[in-house]
Amino acid sequence: MTFATGVAPKVAGMHWFRDVGGNDIQGELPDWPEGPVYTPRSEGSGRARSAGRTGLTALFAVVVGGLENLAGSGSAVKGPSSPVKTPPEDPENEVEDFPVLCAAPGTVARTLPWQLDRDRRQASFRTKAFVTDQRIVVMGYPGGGTSESDVLWECERSAVAAVERKTYSRDKADTVIRFADGSWCRLHVHSGQWFRYLAIPNELIPRAALTPGQRRTVDALVAESGFGTPPVISRRPSGNFLVEQLGPEDPPVGGRITMEKLMGLNGEEVPRQPGDFDF
């Protein structure tokens, strides 16, 4: 998880930290090291940048097409990232400007750790977010692995007023967290589960409260996974029950393998409803 960066030509690769009046506050944030000072590109250079990227994509398609004709199917050659095709939802803050923190003095967003900014940390440094039923915790991994870690920041779930997924972003992986005090931040998070756990309240159900049929379904999932970790059962907004079991780290994915099962009151398989998995 990191602070997001813009994708529109004028602000691509950039971001800013603002107060409620739109003023830059990165120099006011306590204990933050210095970072780059960005300037939005002019309209002309933005159009030229966009046209150049389109030309590069077209050239790549021609070259790779030729390679695939020579080598047959299954070519492993990969090209530049696909352009964001969804329209901006908030042009003022996604096309003309790109704030990733908007906060008055003394608000929650001003307490976020500087390590979330790729511009201010070492390339090997990693930050991950953990969502529990009571807190949001940001952990830092100086070497990129799990052998060394520090708690960088945490806040109560009650401090979060709303969560919004932003599709006008790289991989559609941006989320805006709006805090109850009016401050907000925009983060780039690769895990789709982040949105589910943060946006949908989880009513955790203890095993003792399950029906016999539900216990049989849970036991079958645990036996099938072989993970050896305790399952987590939650009642979803639809009334269905979601069983989740966290597995081992999967380095290529950058997270953990998870086994899931959606069940009804008697443990039977049920069709998914809005809010059962995502929002």
VOFITI-740403 format. One record per atom (N, C-alpha, C): x, y, z. Coordinates in steps of 0.05 Angstrom, whole numbers, padded with zeros to 5 digits, always signed. Layout:
REM VOFITI-740403
XYZ...
This chain:
REM VOFITI-740403
+00017-00024+00000+00000+00000+00000+00018+00025+00000+00011+00044-00017+00026+00069-00019+00006+00092-00025+00016+00116-00022+00000+00139-00033-00002+00135-00063-00026+00142-00074-00031+00138-00102-00015+00159-00118-00014+00155-00144-00003+00175-00163-00022+00179-00186-00021+00202-00199-00040+00208-00220-00035+00192-00245-00055+00189-00261-00053+00175-00287-00060+00194-00311-00074+00216-00306-00080+00235-00327-00055+00248-00337-00052+00254-00363-00027+00265-00374-00015+00289-00358-00032+00306-00349-00023+00330-00335-00010+00324-00308-00019+00302-00295-00009+00297-00268+00002+00268-00265+00007+00255-00287+00017+00227-00287+00042+00225-00270+00042+00205-00252+00065+00200-00235+00069+00220-00212+00050+00238-00208+00053+00259-00188+00031+00257-00167+00036+00271-00144+00015+00274-00124+00022+00297-00105+00002+00306-00091+00006+00329-00073-00008+00324-00046+00001+00339-00026-00011+00338+00001-00022+00366+00007-00048+00368+00012-00062+00394+00014-00076+00398+00040-00082+00423+00046-00100+00429+00068-00128+00434+00055-00148+00440+00071-00175+00443+00060-00178+00467+00041-00158+00485+00042-00158+00508+00024-00143+00503-00002-00132+00479-00005-00117+00472-00029-00088+00479-00028-00078+00488-00005-00050+00496-00002-00032+00471+00003-00008+00472-00008+00011+00450-00004+00021+00449+00025+00020+00426+00038+00027+00424+00066+00049+00403+00071+00063+00394+00050+00082+00373+00055+00105+00382+00073+00111+00408+00073+00131+00419+00091+00122+00422+00119+00095+00419+00124+00084+00422+00151+00080+00396+00166+00082+00374+00151+00076+00348+00164+00099+00340+00182+00093+00333+00207+00114+00329+00227+00132+00306+00221+00159+00311+00223+00179+00290+00219+00181+00278+00191+00168+00291+00172+00170+00280+00144+00196+00290+00132+00212+00272+00119+00235+00281+00104+00227+00296+00079+00245+00310+00067+00239+00325+00043+00233+00306+00020+00215+00315+00002+00208+00300-00021+00207+00319-00045+00202+00308-00069+00202+00325-00093+00179+00344-00093+00183+00367-00106+00162+00387-00110+00153+00384-00139+00128+00375-00142+00118+00371-00169+00104+00396-00180+00105+00398-00207+00091+00419-00221+00074+00406-00243+00048+00411-00244+00032+00398-00265+00042+00406-00293+00041+00388-00312+00049+00394-00339+00029+00413-00352+00038+00427-00372+00021+00445-00387+00002+00428-00404-00020+00440-00413-00039+00425-00430-00025+00414-00455-00007+00430-00467+00006+00421-00491+00024+00397-00486+00040+00398-00464+00058+00376-00459+00042+00352-00451+00019+00356-00437+00003+00333-00430-00008+00318-00454-00017+00334-00474-00027+00322-00498-00005+00307-00513+00019+00320-00513+00042+00307-00527+00050+00281-00513+00049+00281-00487+00056+00257-00472+00036+00235-00478+00010+00242-00478-00010+00223-00484-00007+00212-00512-00002+00229-00532+00002+00220-00559+00026+00202-00562+00048+00209-00547+00072+00193-00548+00067+00165-00537+00051+00164-00515+00045+00138-00504+00028+00121-00522+00009+00134-00536-00008+00120-00555+00009+00109-00578+00028+00126-00588+00045+00117-00610+00062+00094-00602+00073+00095-00577+00089+00073-00567+00073+00047-00566+00049+00049-00556+00032+00026-00554+00026+00014-00581+00021+00032-00601+00015+00022-00628+00040+00009-00640+00064+00021-00636+00088+00009-00646+00093-00018-00633+00089-00019-00607+00092-00045-00593+00074-00066-00605+00049-00059-00611+00030-00078-00622+00040-00089-00649+00051-00071-00665+00062-00079-00691+00085-00098-00688+00104-00091-00670+00128-00107-00666+00121-00134-00655+00105-00134-00633+00097-00160-00621+00081-00176-00640+00064-00164-00656+00049-00179-00676+00067-00193-00695+00089-00179-00704+00108-00192-00721+00123-00215-00707+00130-00211-00682+00144-00232-00667+00127-00256-00664+00101-00252-00658+00083-00275-00654+00079-00290-00680+00079-00275-00702+00076-00289-00728+00100-00307-00733+00124-00299-00723+00148-00314-00727+00150-00337-00707+00142-00331-00682+00147-00351-00661+00123-00368-00655+00099-00362-00666+00076-00377-00659+00063-00367-00634+00042-00381-00625+00028-00371-00601+00044-00376-00576+00035-00363-00555+00048-00367-00529+00072-00348-00525+00074-00327-00540+00096-00308-00536+00095-00296-00508+00118-00294-00495+00120-00283-00468+00126-00254-00467+00128-00241-00491+00135-00213-00492+00112-00196-00481+00118-00177-00464+00098-00160-00453+00105-00131-00459+00084-00115-00462+00088-00087-00470+00081-00067-00448+00078-00042-00455+00072-00021-00435+00044-00026-00424+00040-00015-00400+00014-00019-00387-00008-00007-00404-00031-00020-00402-00054-00010-00417-00063+00017-00406-00071+00036-00423-00080+00062-00412-00106+00058-00396-00111+00077-00377-00135+00076-00362-00159+00084-00380-00178+00066-00383-00199+00071-00402-00225+00081-00388-00227+00079-00362-00250+00089-00349-00249+00120-00346-00271+00134-00348-00270+00163-00346-00265+00172-00317-00253+00195-00314-00249+00205-00286-00275+00211-00273-00276+00205-00247-00300+00211-00231-00299+00239-00219-00275+00248-00214-00271+00274-00201-00249+00289-00216-00255+00301-00239-00235+00314-00256-00218+00334-00241-00229+00349-00223-00214+00370-00209-00191+00357-00193-00196+00334-00181-00175+00321-00164-00162+00297-00177-00169+00291-00203-00157+00269-00217-00144+00277-00243-00152+00299-00255-00141+00308-00280-00126+00334-00278-00138+00354-00265-00125+00380-00261-00105+00380-00238-00111+00366-00218-00095+00364-00193-00096+00335-00184-00079+00328-00165-00080+00300-00155-00072+00300-00125-00089+00310-00108-00082+00309-00079-00086+00280-00069-00068+00271-00052-00072+00244-00039-00075+00247-00009-00075+00271+00000-00080+00277+00028-00092+00305+00030-00115+00307+00043-00128+00333+00047-00136+00334+00076-00123+00352+00091-00127+00351+00120-00122+00378+00133-00140+00385+00151-00135+00409+00168-00117+00401+00191-00104+00421+00204-00087+00414+00227-00102+00398+00248-00088+00378+00259-00100+00362+00281-00118+00340+00272-00121+00335+00246-00139+00314+00237-00123+00288+00232-00139+00266+00229-00127+00239+00227-00108+00237+00203-00116+00247+00180-00100+00243+00156-00072+00254+00158-00069+00275+00175-00042+00287+00178-00023+00269+00194-00034+00248+00206-00017+00230+00222-00007+00207+00206-00015+00204+00181-00007+00182+00164+00024+00182+00161+00036+00158+00160+00066+00157+00159+00077+00165+00132+00100+00178+00132+00113+00187+00108+00123+00163+00091+00126+00140+00104+00136+00116+00089+00116+00107+00068+00092+00117+00069+00073+00110+00048+00079+00124+00021+00098+00143+00022+00105+00158-00002+00131+00145-00014+00128+00134-00037+00151+00121-00050+00174+00141-00055+00168+00167-00058+00188+00187-00063+00206+00192-00039+00198+00183-00015+00212+00190+00009+00226+00166+00022+00223+00142+00011+00234+00118+00024+00253+00104+00005+00268+00085+00016+00285+00068-00001+00269+00050-00019+00280+00043-00042+00266+00026-00061+00257+00000-00050+00273-00011-00031+00267-00038-00020+00246-00037+00001+00239-00013+00011+00220-00011+00033+00192-00018+00024+00177-00032+00040+00149-00040+00034+00131-00032+00057+00106-00024+00050+00086-00019+00070+00061-00036+00064+00050-00047+00085+00026-00063+00083+00005-00054+00103-00020-00057+00096-00042-00049+00113-00056-00074+00124-00064-00074+00149-00079-00096+00161-00105-00084+00172-00127-00097+00166-00153-00088+00175-00164-00109+00194-00170-00101+00218-00183-00118+00238-00212-00108+00242-00226-00121+00260-00253-00113+00265-00254-00087+00282-00230-00078+00292-00229-00054+00308-00210-00032+00298-00189-00040+00283-00168-00022+00276-00159-00025+00247-00146-00004+00237-00130-00005+00213-00101+00000+00221-00083-00018+00213-00055-00016+00221-00038-00016+00196-00018+00002+00195+00001+00003+00173+00028-00007+00184+00039-00028+00171+00065-00039+00179+00086-00032+00158+00110-00028+00167+00133-00022+00150+00153-00045+00150+00164-00051+00127+00183-00073+00123+00208-00061+00110+00228-00053+00126+00251-00039+00115+00266-00054+00093+00268-00080+00095+00283-00096+00075+00265-00108+00054+00239-00102+00056+00220-00113+00036+00209-00140+00044+00223-00156+00061+00214-00182+00070+00199-00180+00096+00194-00203+00109+00178-00203+00133+00194-00207+00158+00221-00209+00155+00238-00215+00178+00240-00191+00197+00237-00167+00187+00238-00143+00203+00215-00125+00196+00200-00116+00217+00177-00099+00212+00172-00080+00235+00158-00059+00230+00151-00039+00250+00122-00030+00246+00108-00024+00268+00082-00011+00266+00086+00018+00261+00077+00028+00238+00081+00056+00230+00058+00074+00238+00034+00062+00238+00010+00079+00243-00014+00061+00248-00033+00071+00263-00058+00056+00267-00080+00076+00275-00104+00068+00270-00127+00084+00278-00151+00065+00283-00170+00075+00298-00194+00059+00304-00212+00059+00279-00226+00036+00275-00245+00035+00253-00266+00056+00255-00273+00064+00279-00293+00084+00284-00285+00111+00273-00259+00115+00267-00250+00141+00256-00255+00143+00226-00263+00121+00214-00268+00120+00185-00298+00125+00179-00304+00146+00163-00331+00152+00157-00341+00139+00131-00323+00137+00111-00331+00125+00086-00306+00116+00071-00310+00097+00052-00289+00086+00036-00299+00086+00007-00283+00096-00011-00291+00097-00039-00270+00085-00057-00278+00066-00074-00259+00054-00093-00259+00072-00118-00235+00078-00128-00231+00096-00151-00221+00080-00175-00237+00079-00196-00230+00064-00220-00211+00079-00238-00211+00105-00236-00192+00121-00253-00165+00120-00240-00151+00098-00243-00125+00094-00230-00111+00070-00243-00086+00066-00236-00072+00043-00246-00084+00018-00234-00091-00001-00251-00103-00026-00243-00129-00023-00227-00141+00000-00229-00165+00006-00214-00162+00000-00184-00138+00007-00174-00130-00001-00147-00128+00022-00127-00140+00045-00133-00140+00067-00114-00164+00066-00096-00161+00075-00072-00183+00078-00053-00180+00104-00038-00202+00117-00034-00203+00142-00017-00215+00135+00010-00201+00141+00031-00212+00137+00058-00219+00165+00069-00245+00168+00076-00254+00193+00088-00258+00189+00118-00244+00205+00133-00245+00202+00162-00268+00219+00173-00276+00212+00197-00299+00225+00210-00294+00255+00215-00269+00263+00217-00262+00291+00223-00261+00308+00198-00267+00296+00174-00268+00311+00149-00242+00309+00133-00221+00298+00144-00196+00294+00128-00199+00269+00111-00182+00266+00091-00183+00243+00074-00156+00237+00061-00153+00213+00051-00128+00206+00037-00135+00188+00013-00117+00186-00006-00121+00169-00029-00097+00150-00031-00102+00124-00030-00082+00104-00028-00084+00084-00052-00061+00073-00059-00060+00052-00080-00056+00026-00066-00075+00008-00069-00075-00018-00055-00081-00040-00074-00063-00060-00076-00067-00081-00096-00087-00102-00087-00092-00105-00061-00109-00126-00052-00139-00118-00054-00154-00134-00069-00183-00129-00071-00197-00133-00045-00185-00150-00027-00198-00155-00001-00198-00131+00017-00178-00113+00012-00177-00088+00027-00204-00073+00027-00216-00071+00002-00241-00056-00001-00263-00071+00015-00263-00097+00012-00285-00112+00025-00284-00109+00056-00260-00112+00067-00258-00112+00096-00262-00084+00108-00254-00064+00093-00256-00037+00104-00283-00024+00098-00295-00031+00075-00320-00017+00068-00345-00031+00079-00343-00057+00084-00366-00072+00094-00362-00080+00123-00379-00071+00141-00375-00079+00169-00377-00109+00172-00359-00120+00187-00358-00149+00192-00371-00156+00219-00392-00172+00218-00403-00183+00242-00392-00211+00246-00372-00213+00263-00358-00239+00266-00375-00258+00283-00377-00283+00274-00393-00303+00286-00375-00325+00299-00377-00329+00325-00361-00351+00338-00371-00378+00329-00354-00398+00330-00361-00425+00322-00385-00436+00338-00385-00429+00364-00407-00439+00381-00434-00430+00372-00436-00407+00357-00461-00397+00349-00471-00408+00322-00455-00425+00310-00462-00437+00284-00482-00460+00287-00497-00465+00267-00515-00488+00266-00498-00513+00260-00509-00537+00266-00494-00561+00259-00486-00563+00230-00504-00555+00212-00498-00555+00183-00475-00536+00176-00475-00513+00189-00454-00493+00184-00427-00504+00194-00427-00517+00217-00402-00528+00228-00391-00549+00209-00408-00566+00197-00399-00586+00179-00386-00573+00154-00398-00552+00144-00387-00538+00121-00360-00525+00127-00358-00514+00151-00332-00502+00159-00311-00523+00162-00318-00545+00175-00298-00567+00178-00289-00578+00151-00307-00579+00132-00300-00590+00106-00280-00571+00092-00285-00544+00095-00267-00525+00082-00239-00526+00095-00238-00528+00121-00212-00530+00135-00197-00555+00127-00211-00578+00124-00198-00603+00116-00188-00601+00087-00204-00587+00070-00196-00585+00042-00171-00567+00039-00170-00545+00054-00147-00526+00051-00121-00537+00062-00123-00551+00085-00099-00561+00099-00081-00539+00110-00092-00514+00114-00076-00492+00122-00069-00493+00152-00087-00504+00168-00081-00505+00197-00086-00480+00212-00098-00460+00199-00104-00434+00213-00134-00434+00219-00142-00420+00241-00170-00420+00248-00186-00404+00227-00210-00414+00219-00226-00399+00200-00240-00376+00213-00247-00356+00197-00262-00332+00206-00289-00333+00192-00310-00332+00208-00338-00332+00198-00351-00305+00203-00362-00293+00183-00375-00268+00186-00403-00268+00173-00422-00254+00185-00448-00251+00173-00447-00226+00155-00455-00230+00129-00454-00209+00110-00479-00192+00111-00480-00169+00098-00504-00152+00098-00528-00166+00087-00524-00185+00069-00547-00200+00057-00559-00220+00076-00545-00227+00098-00554-00248+00115-00539-00274+00111-00525-00276+00089-00508-00300+00084-00484-00300+00102-00470-00323+00104-00447-00326+00121-00422-00332+00103-00401-00317+00108-00376-00321+00093-00355-00334+00111-00344-00356+00101-00323-00370+00116-00297-00365+00101-00277-00355+00116-00251-00349+00104-00229-00362+00120-00209-00373+00106-00186-00385+00120-00161-00375+00106-00144-00362+00122-00120-00350+00112-00098-00371+00110-00085-00372+00086-00064-00391+00081-00037-00379+00081-00017-00392+00069+00011-00382+00069+00015-00359+00050+00038-00346+00053+00046-00324+00035+00049-00335+00007+00040-00319-00013+00044-00326-00041+00059-00303-00054+00087-00305-00054+00103-00282-00063+00096-00272-00091+00090-00289-00111+00083-00277-00137+00058-00259-00136+00040-00266-00118+00015-00250-00116+00020-00225-00098+00039-00228-00079+00044-00206-00061+00025-00206-00037+00013-00229-00031-00005-00231-00008-00007-00260+00001-00029-00266+00014-00034-00293+00024-00056-00307+00009-00054-00333+00006-00075-00349-00006-00098-00350+00014-00123-00348+00004-00146-00349+00021-00166-00368+00010-00177-00386+00027-00199-00403+00019-00225-00391+00029-00246-00391+00012-00271-00378+00020-00295-00396+00013-00315-00393+00029-00340-00408+00023-00364-00391+00033-00384-00388+00016-00408-00373+00023-00430-00393+00029-00442-00391+00052-00462-00410+00061-00487-00397+00072-00508-00413+00074-00533-00404+00086-00535-00412+00115-00559-00410+00125-00564-00415+00154-00558-00444+00162-00561-00463+00143-00557-00491+00149-00531-00502+00136-00514-00483+00127-00489-00492+00116-00490-00497+00086-00513-00493+00074-00517-00499+00046-00504-00477+00029-00496-00485+00004-00485-00465-00014-00507-00446-00024-00501-00421-00025-00521-00400-00032-00509-00382-00053-00526-00370-00070-00516-00351-00091-00507-00326-00077-00486-00314-00089-00475-00289-00077-00494-00266-00081-00495-00249-00062-00511-00225-00062-00494-00200-00060-00503-00176-00068-00487-00152-00065-00478-00149-00036-00452-00144-00033-00441-00141-00006-00430-00166+00006-00434-00190-00007-00424-00214+00005-00394-00215+00002-00383-00206-00021-00354-00207-00025-00343-00179-00029-00355-00163-00047-00345-00136-00052-00368-00116-00047-00363-00091-00053-00384-00071-00048-00387-00055-00074
